[in-house]
Amino acid sequence: MSRLLSSRARCRSAMGGFTLIELVVAMAIFAMLALAGWKVFDGLLRTRERATAHAEQLSAWQMTYGQLLRDLSQAVPRPIQTSNGVDPALISDGQFIAFTRTGVIDPRVGMVGGLERVRYEVQNGQLIRLSLNQPDQWGVTPPLRQVLLSDVTDWQISLTDQTTTPIWPPIDTGSSPSTSSSNPSTGDVRLPRGVRVSLTQAGQSLQWQFALPPSLPAGKTTDHDNTAGDDEDED
């Protein structure tokens, strides 16, 4: 009789499945594992997003630095004619900088590309590069506009010659502006020895310094220069 009861008990235990307590414990363990897995997955996603954002920011800084380096390393002492008169070869008030740069120099054939007038300034928190490949048409022809950086604050230009100043040409009554054959009329052709750019972008403070070349050819002759030469020949 006892054997029969024991056999029936074993059958009920085998056919009955899990108890409620066992199911609750299993579900609790599964929930904890799922939560831990989600935290790991979420952490990986956040790390990837931060790495991508940092890489994009670094790429934008490198592109901006490279553009400034190419422009400033090809600055030439060439003033420009505007509708308001003559602008110096390089002009700055600490919040913008504008200058004339030459094109690509090919030493194999002794040729220089055309001139270009460029201007850097911050507008509505964006670092803007304005460029025009006809410098003497500045103010008449709309320049090409390029956004280099966004969320820019604390933008400042400093220029170094004998002293450091945000203003160029320097306010100097003791010396007269230099003259050069690349000067289309009577504009100031002086260039600083170096330019320092300071800015804050997305909470990161940056400071770049650039050395200007001592002398570069002033590029192709413009129509204005040709006209001036013809007038001198006629005289």
C-alpha positions in Angstrom: 0.0 0.0 0.0 2.8 2.4 0.9 4.5 1.7 -2.4 1.4 2.6 -4.3 1.0 5.9 -2.5 4.6 6.7 -3.1 4.3 6.0 -6.8 1.2 8.2 -7.1 3.0 11.0 -5.3 5.9 10.8 -7.7 3.5 10.9 -10.6 1.7 14.0 -9.3 5.1 15.8 -8.7 6.2 15.0 -12.3 3.0 16.1 -13.9 2.4 19.2 -11.7 5.2 21.5 -13.3 6.7 24.5 -11.5 5.2 26.0 -8.4 4.2 29.7 -8.2 7.3 30.5 -6.1 9.6 28.9 -8.6 8.0 31.0 -11.5 8.3 34.2 -9.5 12.0 33.5 -8.8 12.7 32.7 -12.4 11.0 35.8 -13.7 12.9 37.9 -11.2 16.2 36.5 -12.3 15.3 37.0 -16.0 14.2 40.6 -15.3 17.6 41.4 -13.6 19.5 39.8 -16.4 17.5 41.8 -19.0 18.0 45.0 -17.1 21.8 44.4 -16.8 22.0 43.6 -20.5 20.0 46.8 -21.4 22.4 48.9 -19.3 25.4 47.5 -21.0 23.8 48.0 -24.4 22.7 51.6 -23.6 26.2 52.3 -22.3 27.7 51.1 -25.6 25.3 53.3 -27.6 26.1 56.4 -25.5 29.9 55.8 -25.9 29.5 55.4 -29.6 27.5 58.6 -29.9 30.0 60.5 -27.8 32.9 59.1 -29.9 31.1 60.0 -33.2 30.3 63.6 -32.0 33.9 64.1 -30.8 35.3 62.8 -34.1 33.0 65.1 -36.1 34.0 68.1 -33.9 37.7 67.2 -34.3 37.2 67.0 -38.0 35.6 70.4 -38.1 38.4 71.9 -36.1 41.0 70.4 -38.4 39.2 71.6 -41.5 38.9 75.1 -40.2 42.5 75.2 -39.1 43.6 73.9 -42.5 41.6 76.5 -44.3 43.0 79.3 -42.2 46.5 78.0 -42.7 46.2 77.8 -46.5 44.7 81.3 -46.7 47.1 83.0 -44.3 50.2 81.2 -45.7 49.3 82.7 -49.1 48.6 86.3 -48.0 50.0 88.9 -50.3 50.5 92.7 -50.0 47.8 93.6 -52.4 45.2 96.2 -51.4 41.8 96.2 -53.2 39.6 98.7 -54.9 36.1 98.9 -53.4 33.1 101.1 -54.0 34.2 103.2 -51.0 37.8 103.6 -52.0 40.8 101.4 -51.3 41.0 98.7 -48.6 44.4 97.7 -47.2 46.0 94.4 -48.1 45.0 93.1 -44.7 42.4 94.7 -42.4 41.1 93.6 -39.0 39.4 95.1 -36.0 39.8 92.1 -33.7 36.3 90.6 -34.6 37.0 90.1 -38.3 40.0 89.7 -40.6 40.0 90.3 -44.4 43.0 90.0 -46.7 44.1 89.2 -50.2 45.6 85.8 -50.9 47.3 84.4 -54.0 46.4 81.2 -55.8 48.5 78.1 -56.3 52.2 78.7 -56.9 53.7 76.2 -59.4 57.5 76.5 -59.2 58.0 74.3 -62.2 56.6 76.9 -64.6 56.9 80.0 -62.5 53.2 80.7 -62.6 50.9 82.0 -59.9 47.2 81.5 -59.7 44.7 84.3 -59.5 44.0 86.5 -56.5 41.3 86.0 -54.0 39.9 88.2 -51.2 38.8 86.3 -48.1 37.2 87.4 -44.9 36.6 85.6 -41.6 34.0 86.7 -39.1 31.4 85.3 -36.7 27.7 85.8 -37.6 25.0 84.5 -35.2 27.4 82.1 -33.5 28.7 80.7 -36.8 32.3 81.2 -38.1 31.9 82.3 -41.7 34.4 82.4 -44.5 33.6 84.8 -47.3 35.7 84.7 -50.5 35.7 86.4 -53.9 38.1 85.6 -56.7 37.8 89.1 -58.1 39.1 91.2 -55.2 38.4 94.6 -56.8 34.7 93.6 -57.1 34.3 93.3 -53.3 31.1 95.1 -52.3 29.8 94.8 -55.9 29.7 91.0 -56.5 28.3 88.8 -53.7 31.1 86.7 -52.2 30.9 82.9 -51.7 29.8 82.1 -48.1 31.0 79.1 -46.2 30.0 78.1 -42.7 33.1 76.5 -41.0 32.0 76.2 -37.3 28.8 76.6 -35.3 28.2 77.5 -31.7 31.2 79.8 -31.7 31.8 82.3 -28.9 34.7 84.4 -27.6 36.0 85.0 -31.2 39.1 87.2 -31.2 41.8 88.1 -33.7 45.2 89.3 -32.7 48.0 90.4 -35.1 51.7 90.4 -34.3 54.4 92.6 -35.7 56.6 94.5 -33.3 53.7 94.4 -30.9 50.4 92.4 -30.6 47.3 94.3 -31.5 43.7 93.5 -32.6 43.7 96.4 -35.1 45.4 96.3 -38.5 46.7 98.3 -40.2 48.2 99.5 -36.9 47.5 103.0 -35.7 50.9 104.4 -36.3 51.5 108.1 -37.0 55.3 107.7 -36.8 55.6 105.8 -40.1 53.9 105.9 -43.4 52.4 102.9 -45.2 54.8 100.8 -47.3 54.5 100.9 -51.0 54.9 98.1 -53.5 54.5 97.3 -57.1 51.6 95.1 -56.2 49.7 98.1 -54.8 47.0 99.0 -57.3 46.9 102.6 -56.1 47.8 104.0 -52.7 46.5 101.4 -50.4 48.4 100.1 -47.3 50.3 96.9 -48.3 51.7 96.1 -44.8 51.2 92.6 -43.5 51.8 91.4 -39.9 54.3 88.7 -39.1 51.7 86.5 -37.5 48.0 86.1 -36.7 46.5 84.5 -33.6 43.0 83.2 -33.6 41.2 82.6 -30.3 37.7 81.1 -30.1 35.4 78.9 -28.0 33.4 76.3 -29.8 30.9 74.0 -28.0 32.6 74.8 -24.7 36.1 74.0 -25.9 38.6 76.9 -26.0 40.9 76.9 -29.0 43.9 79.1 -29.9 45.7 78.9 -33.2 48.8 80.8 -34.3 49.9 81.3 -37.9 53.0 82.8 -39.4 52.6 84.9 -42.5 55.1 84.5 -45.4 57.7 87.3 -45.7 57.0 87.8 -49.4 54.9 86.2 -52.1 54.2 87.2 -55.7 50.9 89.0 -55.9 49.3 86.7 -58.4 47.9 87.5 -61.8 47.5 91.1 -62.8 43.9 92.4 -62.6 42.1 94.5 -65.2 42.4 97.5 -62.9 46.2 97.0 -62.9 46.4 96.7 -66.6 44.4 99.9 -67.0 46.7 101.7 -64.7 49.7 100.5 -66.6 48.3 101.6 -69.9 47.6 105.1 -68.4 51.2 105.3 -67.3 52.5 104.3 -70.8 50.3 107.0 -72.4 51.7 109.6 -70.0 
